[in-house]
């Protein structure tokens, strides 16, 4: 598990274990929600699960991906100015 964690962390600079846990749990909830959409009586529950899964992914998106995107964007702009 530790080797996998360090391999994934290399691509997610600044991510903490809680980010990975919330993101993984959120993705599982989203995947579980898709088949439930087909059952009419569980449709509202499925939508709730999928929205909850998106909210669990937001910390990873906001604190890790967006910050790394801004840093990378600045690096590209600096290279173009040279």
C-alpha positions, 0 to 999 in steps of 0.5 A, a space after each residue: 500500500 505504501 508503494 502505491 501511495 507514493 507512486 500516486 502522490 508523485 502525480 498529486 503534489 501537495 495531496 495528503 492521505 485524507 485527500 486520497 481517502 475522500 477522493 476514493 470514497 467519493 468516486 466509489 459513491 458516484 459509481 454506486 449511484 449510476 446503476 441506482 439511477 435505472 431503478 425508479 424508486 431509488 432515483 432520488 437516493 442515487 442523485 443524492 449519492 452522486 452529488 455527495 460523491 462530487 462534494 467528497 472530491 471537491 477538496 482534492 480538486 480545489 486544494 491539489 489539482 487547481 493549485 498545481 494547475 496554476 503553478 504549471 500555468 505560470 511556468 508555461 507563461 514564463 517559458 513563453 516570455 523568454 
